[in-house]
């Protein structure tokens, strides 16, 4: 890719705040409701989502929330956490 084709992107990105970039990244990496069942146990997807959320919290000066999200991301990567069962599936109806 030539430098001239990268310049407009760079100048456009400079017009967007760091927080807005982080929020856009979080939106891009968040699991949509239509993909939830397919991706809820995908460790890479979940770690990316939680890491992006941590960045948003950190930029919003909420370090405790950022740390919680980073711990969740680490848990997905080291396999210490798993997706809980879907609350609308697998429930036995009371008779």
C-alpha positions, 0 to 999 in steps of 0.5 A: 500500500502506498503512503499516499493511500494511507494519508487520508485514513491517518488524517481522518483518524486524527479527527476521532478521539481515542475514546471514540476509537475505543468505543468503535472497536468495542462495538465491532468486537461485541457479540451481536444477539444473532451471533450469541449462541454461536460465539458465546464460548469462543475464547478469542472472541470473548477475550477480545470483547472484554479487552475492548470493554476494558479499554473503554472503561480505562479511557472513561477513568474507571480503572476498577471496571477496566481491571474487572474486564481485563480479568475476564479476558484473562479468564477466557484465555487461560480457560479458568472461566466458561460461558454460563448456560443460556438462561432461556434454554435448559430450564425445566418447567415446574409442573 
